[in-house]
């Protein structure tokens, strides 16, 4: 099963201000991936939060990967700023939402890889260096990616740069409510299997910066 995973800075403070800040986080993710080899399908690192699409190959694997990543990054973030012992870096435990691997999967990938474009940080999504869509650049590390569970469209870059579809709105609603993303029957079944029934009645409100 593929999950949309995200976390953000405590009190929405800025996590990354300089290229080196982003590079440091990506290197932490690469180290975590070497230790816990989840399948990273897509990612985007933003000024005060990050997104991943991850496929888990073992029970508890995503939790171990995220714990390794955020603990290492928080320690280095404080050390670089001389603020060790002053409090949490992240607002809490990461959030993760299962995604049906059909059209909703493509919408979630577009949502993640277009994050910087939607925020107005770049004119085209692939110009943001700290995402899985980015054109490789010297000195910018990249997290190893896994083959997609569905074929990648040949015009994928153009699709990411297009206006969001209705499914894109549903991705935001999933983030706001915590419910699985997919067709109604699939959502109901997965919510039952994963103990997420409470999310189905959550009104939620899509966040403007996720």
C-alpha positions as CSV (number, residue, x, y, z in Angstrom):
1,X,0.0,0.0,0.0
2,X,1.2,3.5,-0.8
3,X,1.0,6.3,1.8
4,X,1.1,10.0,1.6
5,X,3.3,11.0,4.5
6,X,3.9,14.5,5.7
7,X,5.2,16.5,8.7
8,X,5.7,20.2,9.4
9,X,7.7,22.4,11.7
10,X,6.3,23.2,15.2
11,X,4.4,26.5,15.2
12,X,4.9,26.7,11.4
13,X,8.4,28.0,11.9
14,X,10.8,28.0,8.9
15,X,12.8,24.8,8.8
16,X,14.7,25.5,5.6
17,X,16.0,29.0,4.7
18,X,19.2,28.3,2.7
19,X,20.0,25.6,0.1
20,X,22.3,24.0,2.6
21,X,19.3,23.5,5.0
22,X,17.4,21.6,2.3
23,X,20.4,19.6,1.3
24,X,21.0,18.6,4.9
25,X,17.4,17.3,5.2
26,X,17.7,15.3,2.0
27,X,21.0,13.8,3.2
28,X,19.2,12.8,6.4
29,X,16.5,11.1,4.3
30,X,19.2,9.3,2.2
31,X,20.8,8.0,5.4
32,X,17.4,6.9,6.8
33,X,16.7,5.1,3.5
34,X,19.9,3.2,3.7
35,X,18.9,2.0,7.2
36,X,15.2,1.4,6.4
37,X,14.6,0.7,2.7
38,X,11.1,2.0,2.2
39,X,10.0,2.6,-1.4
40,X,10.2,6.4,-1.9
41,X,8.0,7.2,-4.9
42,X,7.8,11.0,-4.7
43,X,8.8,13.8,-2.4
44,X,9.0,17.5,-2.0
45,X,10.7,19.5,0.7
46,X,9.1,22.9,1.4
47,X,10.2,25.8,3.7
48,X,8.3,24.6,6.7
49,X,7.1,21.1,5.9
50,X,7.7,18.1,3.6
51,X,5.7,15.5,1.7
52,X,6.6,11.9,0.7
53,X,4.7,9.2,-1.2
54,X,6.0,6.0,0.3
55,X,5.4,2.3,-0.3
56,X,6.0,0.1,2.7
57,X,7.4,-3.4,2.3
58,X,7.1,-4.5,5.9
59,X,4.9,-3.7,8.9
60,X,6.1,-0.7,10.8
61,X,8.6,0.3,8.1
62,X,7.3,3.8,7.5
63,X,7.3,4.6,11.2
64,X,10.9,3.4,11.5
65,X,12.0,5.4,8.4
66,X,10.3,8.6,9.6
67,X,11.6,8.2,13.2
68,X,15.1,7.9,11.9
69,X,14.8,10.8,9.5
70,X,13.1,13.3,11.8
71,X,15.3,12.5,14.8
72,X,18.5,12.8,12.9
73,X,17.4,16.0,11.1
74,X,16.1,17.6,14.3
75,X,19.4,16.9,16.1
76,X,21.5,18.4,13.2
77,X,19.0,21.3,12.8
78,X,19.5,22.3,16.5
79,X,23.3,21.7,16.3
80,X,23.7,24.0,13.3
81,X,21.9,26.8,15.0
82,X,23.3,26.3,18.5
83,X,19.8,25.7,19.9
84,X,20.2,22.1,21.3
85,X,17.8,21.6,24.2
86,X,15.4,24.4,23.3
87,X,12.5,22.3,22.2
88,X,10.9,20.3,19.4
89,X,11.6,20.9,15.7
90,X,8.5,19.1,14.4
91,X,4.9,19.6,15.5
92,X,4.5,16.0,16.4
93,X,4.3,12.5,14.9
94,X,4.1,12.4,11.1
95,X,0.8,12.0,9.4
96,X,0.2,9.2,6.8
97,X,-2.8,8.6,4.5
98,X,-3.2,5.4,2.4
99,X,-3.8,6.0,-1.3
100,X,-5.6,3.8,-3.8
101,X,-3.2,2.9,-6.6
102,X,-5.3,4.0,-9.6
103,X,-6.1,7.6,-10.8
104,X,-5.9,8.7,-7.2
105,X,-2.2,7.6,-7.1
106,X,-1.4,9.9,-10.1
107,X,-3.3,12.8,-8.4
108,X,-1.3,12.3,-5.2
109,X,2.0,12.2,-7.1
110,X,1.0,15.4,-8.9
111,X,0.0,17.0,-5.7
112,X,3.3,16.2,-4.0
113,X,5.6,17.1,-6.9
114,X,3.7,20.4,-7.7
115,X,3.9,21.7,-4.1
116,X,6.5,24.3,-4.8
117,X,4.8,25.4,-8.0
118,X,1.5,25.9,-6.1
119,X,3.3,27.9,-3.5
120,X,4.7,30.2,-6.1
121,X,8.3,29.3,-5.4
122,X,9.1,28.3,-9.0
123,X,7.5,28.8,-12.4
124,X,7.7,25.1,-13.2
125,X,7.6,22.2,-10.8
126,X,10.8,20.6,-12.0
127,X,12.7,23.8,-11.2
128,X,12.4,23.2,-7.5
129,X,15.7,21.3,-6.6
130,X,14.4,19.5,-3.6
131,X,11.7,17.3,-5.1
132,X,11.6,14.0,-6.9
133,X,10.6,15.7,-10.1
134,X,13.7,18.1,-10.1
135,X,16.2,18.0,-12.9
136,X,19.4,16.6,-11.4
137,X,21.9,19.4,-10.5
138,X,25.5,19.3,-9.2
139,X,25.7,19.5,-5.5
140,X,21.9,18.8,-4.9
141,X,21.4,15.3,-3.4
142,X,18.5,13.2,-4.5
143,X,16.7,10.5,-2.5
144,X,16.7,7.1,-4.3
145,X,13.3,6.5,-5.8
146,X,11.4,3.2,-6.3
147,X,9.6,2.2,-9.5
148,X,6.0,3.3,-9.6
149,X,3.2,0.7,-9.0
150,X,1.6,2.1,-12.2
151,X,3.2,3.2,-15.5
152,X,4.5,6.8,-15.5
153,X,2.8,8.8,-18.3
154,X,5.2,10.0,-21.0
155,X,4.1,13.6,-20.5
156,X,4.3,13.5,-16.7
157,X,6.2,16.8,-16.3
158,X,3.5,18.6,-18.3
159,X,0.8,16.9,-16.2
160,X,2.4,18.1,-13.0
161,X,2.5,21.6,-14.3
162,X,-1.1,21.7,-15.3
163,X,-3.9,23.0,-13.1
164,X,-5.0,20.6,-10.3
165,X,-7.8,18.2,-11.2
166,X,-10.8,17.3,-9.0
167,X,-8.7,14.5,-7.5
168,X,-6.2,17.2,-6.5
169,X,-8.9,18.8,-4.3
170,X,-9.6,15.4,-2.9
171,X,-5.9,15.0,-2.0
172,X,-6.1,18.2,0.0
173,X,-9.3,16.9,1.7
174,X,-7.5,13.7,2.6
175,X,-4.7,15.8,4.2
176,X,-7.3,17.8,6.1
177,X,-9.3,14.9,7.4
178,X,-6.8,12.1,7.7
179,X,-8.9,9.7,5.7
180,X,-7.7,7.3,3.0
181,X,-7.7,8.6,-0.6
182,X,-9.6,6.7,-3.2
183,X,-13.0,5.6,-4.4
184,X,-15.7,5.4,-1.7
185,X,-15.9,1.6,-1.4
186,X,-12.1,1.3,-1.2
187,X,-11.9,4.1,1.4
188,X,-14.6,2.5,3.6
189,X,-12.8,-0.9,3.4
190,X,-9.3,0.5,4.1
191,X,-10.5,2.7,6.9
192,X,-12.1,-0.3,8.5
193,X,-9.0,-2.5,8.1
194,X,-6.7,0.2,9.5
195,X,-8.9,1.5,12.2
196,X,-9.5,4.9,10.6
197,X,-13.3,4.9,10.6
198,X,-13.3,8.1,12.7
199,X,-11.7,10.0,9.8
200,X,-14.7,9.3,7.6
201,X,-16.9,11.6,9.6
202,X,-14.3,14.4,10.0
203,X,-15.5,17.6,8.3
204,X,-11.9,18.9,7.8
205,X,-10.8,21.9,5.8
206,X,-8.1,21.8,3.2
207,X,-5.0,23.6,4.4
208,X,-3.5,26.3,2.3
209,X,0.1,25.4,2.8
210,X,0.2,21.6,2.5
